[in-house]
């Protein structure tokens, strides 16, 4: 469980100081205003990894934006085991915010798990109806947050930021990102221009249905679209990095190529894997039919009908070995599909999961019974 790998800067005592008692808060969160019972509307989640110089500037900007925002809000910093003193600075921000109307929380992971795990920890601790993740390097502009939320309230479930005018180096960041985004959009069918932009607005009830693993954070809109979320895109501001160095580079595009296989499978066959492996088996069988046909053509010299004088027995060509390989591939594909179907059923039945997501339920009120 992810919760077992989280340290918390401070916790609110379950005693209210007047002899009363209230339920303790979860270990993954800390409220800066213990007397406020109403949950926040907006939760801003900011993963941090060695961004000690960017944190003060970013925090001031976020607080300035929220001071003019008329919704109850909270800020959740998730330190992904920074080694530059970022955690100590976050503790100071939490203590400074105890008297503020904006709740500030700080979470520290026990080791460096990566951005997806840090965001998952922040999402789990968020109490708002709307969750907006942001990068901790200051390149996202906090002033875009109200615009994203307003767009979300027009009837969407996900509003994805689009860094149309990126302020990164053209070769090392922009070109690989552009290639990756086009590949992901083409394979998944969710036509977004910027999957890599962290700045997005999500409805919390849908977002918390996901279990994030690996490097899934950039594919969250895709997975939510798969369960019926309404996804749109909005151009957001992107600023040049002022402090530190980027944690990503051109090598990321190779990881995206590997992720594309998983995306294709999860978006189309996650609840019916036998269909995927069945199509794979049909491909092998098609290759087998073509191979056997060539063997017969070569064996009996049928190429003479097209003007080619060539004849060879089965053992004189590598086609029999190829045919055997294709038979094995088709057989293994079928058996893998059956095993995958059994695993999917075990997953759904053992953990009580369902292959659907309920949006709205409208029920007729019970009618009063008339006693005679």
C-alpha positions in Angstrom: 0.0 0.0 0.0 1.2 3.5 -0.8 0.1 4.9 2.6 2.7 2.9 4.4 5.5 4.7 2.5 4.5 8.2 3.5 5.8 10.5 6.3 3.7 13.4 7.4 5.1 16.7 8.8 2.5 17.0 11.5 -0.9 15.6 12.6 -3.9 17.1 14.2 -4.6 15.7 17.6 -7.8 13.7 17.8 -8.7 15.6 21.0 -10.3 19.0 20.5 -8.9 20.5 23.7 -12.3 20.7 25.4 -12.6 17.2 26.5 -14.5 16.2 23.3 -13.3 13.8 20.7 -13.4 13.8 16.9 -12.2 11.1 14.5 -8.4 11.4 13.7 -7.3 12.5 10.3 -5.7 10.2 7.9 -2.0 9.7 8.2 -1.4 11.1 4.7 -2.7 14.6 5.4 -2.4 17.5 7.8 -4.9 20.3 8.0 -3.7 23.8 8.6 -7.1 24.9 10.0 -8.3 22.3 12.4 -11.5 24.1 13.2 -12.8 24.1 9.7 -15.2 21.2 9.0 -16.3 22.1 5.5 -14.2 20.3 2.9 -12.3 22.4 0.3 -13.6 22.8 -3.2 -10.2 22.9 -4.8 -7.1 20.8 -4.1 -3.8 21.8 -5.8 -1.3 19.0 -5.8 2.3 19.9 -6.4 4.9 17.1 -6.6 8.4 18.2 -5.5 11.8 16.7 -6.2 14.9 18.9 -5.5 13.2 22.2 -6.2 14.3 24.2 -3.1 14.9 27.4 -5.1 11.5 27.2 -6.9 9.4 26.4 -3.9 9.2 29.9 -2.3 8.4 31.7 -5.6 5.8 29.1 -6.6 4.2 29.1 -3.1 3.8 32.9 -3.1 2.2 32.8 -6.6 -0.2 30.1 -5.6 -1.2 31.8 -2.4 -1.7 35.1 -4.3 -4.0 33.4 -6.8 -6.0 31.6 -4.1 -6.4 34.8 -2.0 -8.5 36.2 -4.8 -10.3 33.0 -5.5 -13.7 32.7 -3.8 -13.7 28.9 -3.2 -12.3 27.1 -0.2 -9.0 25.6 -1.3 -6.0 23.6 -0.1 -2.4 23.1 -1.3 -0.8 19.7 -1.1 3.0 19.4 -1.5 4.4 15.9 -2.1 8.1 15.6 -1.6 9.5 12.7 -3.6 12.4 12.2 -1.2 14.3 15.3 -2.1 17.9 15.6 -1.0 18.4 19.4 -1.3 16.5 20.5 1.8 13.1 20.9 0.0 11.3 19.0 2.7 12.5 21.2 5.5 11.3 24.2 3.5 7.9 22.6 3.0 7.6 22.1 6.7 8.2 25.8 7.2 5.5 26.6 4.7 3.0 24.4 6.5 3.8 26.1 9.8 3.5 29.6 8.3 0.1 28.7 6.8 -1.5 27.6 10.1 -3.2 31.0 10.4 -4.2 31.1 6.7 -7.6 30.4 5.3 -5.8 28.1 2.7 -4.9 24.7 4.2 -1.3 23.7 3.4 -0.3 20.0 3.6 3.1 18.4 3.2 3.7 14.7 2.4 7.1 13.1 2.1 7.7 9.7 0.5 10.2 7.3 2.1 12.3 7.1 -1.1 12.3 8.5 -4.6 9.3 6.7 -6.3 8.9 9.0 -9.3 6.3 11.6 -10.4 3.4 9.2 -10.8 3.7 7.9 -7.2 4.1 11.4 -5.9 1.0 12.6 -7.7 -1.0 9.5 -6.5 -0.1 10.2 -2.9 -1.3 13.8 -3.4 -4.5 12.7 -5.0 -5.2 10.2 -2.2 -4.8 13.0 0.4 -6.8 15.6 -1.5 -10.2 16.4 -0.1 -11.5 18.8 -2.8 -14.2 18.2 -5.4 -11.7 19.4 -8.1 -8.1 18.4 -8.1 -5.5 20.4 -10.1 -1.9 19.1 -10.2 1.0 21.4 -11.0 4.7 21.1 -11.6 7.0 22.1 -8.8 9.5 23.8 -11.1 7.4 27.0 -11.5 6.9 26.6 -15.2 3.1 26.3 -14.8 1.4 29.6 -14.2 -1.0 29.4 -11.2 -3.2 32.1 -12.7 -4.4 29.5 -15.2 -6.0 27.4 -12.4 -9.3 29.4 -12.2 -9.6 29.3 -16.0 -9.2 25.5 -16.0 -11.8 25.1 -13.2 -14.2 27.4 -14.9 -13.9 25.3 -18.1 -14.4 22.2 -16.1 -17.6 23.5 -14.7 -19.0 23.9 -18.2 -19.7 20.2 -18.1 -16.4 18.5 -18.6 -14.6 16.0 -16.3 -11.0 16.7 -17.4 -9.5 19.9 -18.7 -6.0 19.3 -20.0 -3.5 22.1 -20.3 -1.8 22.7 -23.6 1.6 24.4 -23.5 1.2 25.7 -27.0 4.1 28.1 -26.7 6.6 26.1 -24.7 9.7 27.8 -23.2 12.0 24.8 -23.3 15.0 23.9 -25.4 13.8 23.0 -28.9 15.9 19.9 -29.3 16.1 18.3 -25.9 12.5 18.9 -24.8 10.1 20.2 -27.5 10.8 17.8 -30.4 10.6 14.6 -28.3 7.5 15.8 -26.6 5.8 16.7 -29.9 6.6 13.2 -31.3 5.4 11.5 -28.2 2.2 13.4 -28.1 1.3 12.6 -31.7 2.0 9.0 -31.2 -0.1 8.8 -28.0 -3.0 10.6 -29.6 -2.9 8.5 -32.7 -2.7 5.2 -30.8 -5.2 6.0 -28.1 -7.8 8.0 -30.1 -7.9 10.8 -27.5 -6.7 13.7 -29.6 -4.8 15.9 -27.1 -1.9 18.1 -28.2 0.0 17.9 -24.9 -0.2 14.8 -22.7 2.9 15.8 -20.8 1.5 19.0 -19.3 1.0 18.4 -15.6 -1.4 21.3 -15.3 -4.8 19.8 -15.6 -8.2 20.0 -13.8 -9.9 16.8 -12.8 -13.2 16.0 -11.0 -12.0 14.2 -7.9 -14.7 11.5 -7.9 -13.5 10.2 -11.3 -9.8 10.7 -10.6 -9.9 8.6 -7.5 -11.3 5.6 -9.4 -7.8 5.2 -10.9 -4.9 3.3 -9.5 -1.7 4.9 -10.8 1.4 2.8 -11.5 4.6 3.2 -13.4 4.5 6.4 -15.3 0.8 6.6 -15.8 0.4 10.3 -14.8 0.8 11.6 -18.4 -2.0 9.2 -19.5 -4.6 10.0 -16.9 -6.9 11.8 -19.4 -6.7 8.7 -21.6 -7.7 6.3 -18.9 -10.5 8.6 -17.7 -11.8 8.9 -21.3 -11.9 5.1 -21.4 -14.4 5.0 -18.5 -16.6 7.8 -20.1 -15.1 11.1 -18.9 -15.6 14.2 -21.0 -12.1 15.5 -21.9 -11.2 18.8 -23.4 -8.1 20.9 -23.8 -7.2 24.5 -23.1 -4.1 26.6 -23.9 -2.2 27.5 -20.8 0.8 29.7 -20.1 4.2 28.1 -20.0 7.2 29.8 -18.5 10.9 29.3 -18.7 12.5 27.5 -15.8 14.3 29.9 -13.5 16.0 27.5 -11.1 17.4 24.1 -11.2 17.5 21.6 -14.1 14.9 19.6 -15.8 14.4 16.0 -14.6 13.5 14.8 -18.1 15.3 14.6 -21.4 15.2 13.1 -24.9 15.5 9.6 -23.4 11.8 9.8 -22.3 10.6 9.2 -25.9 11.9 5.6 -25.8 9.8 5.0 -22.6 6.8 6.4 -24.5 7.3 3.8 -27.3 7.1 1.1 -24.7 4.1 2.7 -23.0 2.2 2.8 -26.3 1.8 -1.0 -26.3 0.3 -0.8 -22.8 -1.9 2.1 -23.8 -3.3 0.3 -26.8 -4.0 -2.8 -24.7 -5.6 -1.0 -21.7 -7.7 1.3 -23.8 -9.3 -1.4 -25.9 -8.8 -4.9 -24.4 -8.4 -4.5 -20.6 -11.7 -6.2 -19.9 -11.5 -8.7 -22.8 -7.9 -9.7 -23.4 -8.8 -12.8 -25.3 -9.9 -10.6 -28.2 -6.4 -9.1 -28.3 -4.6 -12.4 -28.2 -7.2 -13.9 -30.6 -6.3 -11.3 -33.2 -2.6 -12.1 -32.6 -3.3 -15.8 -33.2 -5.2 -15.0 -36.4 -2.1 -13.1 -37.6 0.1 -16.1 -36.9 -2.5 -18.4 -38.7 -2.6 -16.0 -41.7 1.2 -16.2 -41.9 1.0 -19.9 -41.6 -1.5 -20.2 -44.5 0.8 -18.0 -46.7 3.9 -20.1 -45.7 2.1 -23.4 -46.5 0.9 -22.0 -49.9 4.5 -21.0 -50.8 5.7 -24.5 -49.8 3.2 -26.1 -52.2 4.0 -23.6 -55.0 7.8 -24.4 -54.7 7.2 -28.1 -54.3 5.3 -28.5 -57.5 7.0 -25.8 -59.5 3.8 -23.8 -60.0 5.8 -20.6 -60.6 6.2 -21.8 -64.2 2.7 -20.4 -64.9 4.1 -16.9 -64.3 7.3 -17.5 -66.2 9.6 -18.5 -63.4 11.4 -21.8 -63.7 12.0 -22.7 -60.0 11.2 -25.8 -58.0 12.3 -26.9 -54.6 11.3 -29.6 -52.1 10.2 -28.7 -48.6 13.5 -29.5 -47.0 15.4 -27.2 -49.4 13.7 -24.0 -48.0 13.4 -22.6 -44.5 9.6 -22.5 -44.9 8.9 -25.6 -42.9 10.7 -24.2 -39.9 8.8 -20.9 -40.3 5.6 -22.8 -40.5 6.3 -24.6 -37.2 7.2 -21.3 -35.5 3.9 -19.8 -36.6 2.0 -22.8 -35.3 3.7 -22.4 -31.9 3.0 -18.6 -31.9 -0.7 -19.1 -32.7 -1.0 -21.8 -30.0 0.7 -19.7 -27.3 -1.4 -16.7 -28.2 -4.6 -18.6 -27.6 -3.4 -20.0 -24.3 -2.2 -16.5 -23.2 -5.6 -15.1 -24.0 -7.3 -17.7 -21.9 -5.0 -17.1 -19.0 -5.5 -13.4 -19.3 -9.3 -13.8 -19.3 -9.0 -15.9 -16.1 -6.8 -13.3 -14.4 -9.2 -10.5 -15.3 -12.1 -12.4 -13.8 -10.1 -13.1 -10.6 -9.2 -9.4 -10.4 -12.8 -8.2 -10.7 -14.3 -10.9 -8.5 -11.7 -11.0 -5.7 -11.4 -7.2 -5.3 -15.0 -6.3 -6.0 -14.0 -4.2 -9.1 -16.4 -3.6 -12.0 -15.6 -2.9 -15.6 -17.7 0.3 -15.7 -18.1 3.7 -14.0 -21.4 5.0 -12.9 -22.1 8.7 -13.7 -25.5 9.7 -12.5 -28.4 7.8 -10.9 -31.9 9.2 -10.9 -34.5 7.3 -8.8 -38.2 7.7 -8.4 -39.0 8.7 -4.7 -40.9 6.0 -2.8 -44.6 6.3 -2.9 -46.6 6.5 0.3 -48.6 3.4 1.0 -52.3 3.8 1.8 -53.6 1.6 4.6 -57.1 0.3 4.3 
